[in-house]
Amino acid sequence: MIKQKKIVGITSILLAVIISLWFLQRLLMPKYMGQVVEGALIAEYYQETTNHDVIFIGDCEVYENFSPITLWEKYGITSYIRGSAQQLIWQSYYLLEETLQYEKPDIVVFNVLAMQYNEPQKEAYNRMTLDGMKWSLSKVKSIQESMLEEESFIEYFFPLLRYHSRWSELTVEDWNYLWKKDIISHNGYYMRVDVKASVGAPPAKKLANYEFGSRAYYYLDQIRILCEQNQIALVLVKAPSIYPHWYKEWDMQIETYAEKYGLLYLNFLEMFEETGIDLSVDTYDGGLHLNLFGAEKLSEYFGKILVEEYGVFDHRGEEIYDTIWEEKVSFYKKKKEEKLAELTENK
């Protein structure tokens, strides 16, 4: 009896320690609900309840330039953007690999700007992509590929080891969003309605080497092969963001790759007339990213291509989709009105 009580006591203590550590980890991890909301995007995908015709993967040039709501309203296309800040191409691959465990889209759209990076870049950006992923073999591999020399896998597995020093940085936000977070995106799209006209990009710096790296090409191949194995059409795009600079030499490499493998490649930097995008009104940061009005224009143009080239099905009129997307459209319009009103008040 005494031995049994001792076992129960030890078990209770261990359980209390585990719960306490779990609580502390949850409290100390960044919530991404304030200034840097981009870190919340990846995790929101897991709340989806229906499949998608189109999955976007890539960096800010997808999650700030394409509007899934517009694709639905204009064409009945269901889509989701699995984008994150400075998403590296191997992170895109493993996000796609993970996504295919949940659904199989008809089309995958990859933004090619990430080809410029052949090595891991910054821990802060790694965290915005990796911390939000659910645990899986895909996440493990993505962490291993993404870590800088000073990072360690154990700190991803137990984030408390990385964020334990945030005690002095805690704010009301950390307590308010301890258990539940706001929805930041619209199927992965990050909405901005403010306007800052473009005055042109700074002169492009000359590079010592314009060839994309071997790792970048390897993972582009892996994305293509994964799509082929699952009978998914792969579309390569370059968003109409004028900075960071997209070099002609880079563009030629993507054109050559797309031609070699029979892929559609759309460089929207060369399609301002067709899309109707006007960087004096359709960008919020001088041409780096589109605002809502630009994203809607680009999405309407792109949606037409998806329908004409790939015969993407119009799901409007299907009860299972209509009900869900009606809520999404309502949320989108509500946020649009709120942001426009806020913008007017601050003028």
Secondary structure as UniProt FT lines:
FT   HELIX           2..28
FT   HELIX           37..40
FT   HELIX           41..44
FT   HELIX           45..47
FT   STRAND          54..58
FT   HELIX           60..63
FT   TURN            64..65
FT   HELIX           68..75
FT   STRAND          79..83
FT   TURN            85..86
FT   HELIX           89..99
FT   TURN            100..102
FT   STRAND          107..111
FT   HELIX           112..116
FT   HELIX           123..130
FT   TURN            131..132
FT   HELIX           137..146
FT   TURN            149..150
FT   HELIX           153..157
FT   HELIX           160..163
FT   HELIX           164..169
FT   HELIX           172..176
FT   TURN            187..188
FT   HELIX           214..229
FT   TURN            230..231
FT   STRAND          233..238
FT   HELIX           248..261
FT   STRAND          264..267
FT   HELIX           268..270
FT   HELIX           272..275
FT   TURN            279..281
FT   TURN            286..287
FT   HELIX           292..310
FT   TURN            316..317
FT   HELIX           319..345
//
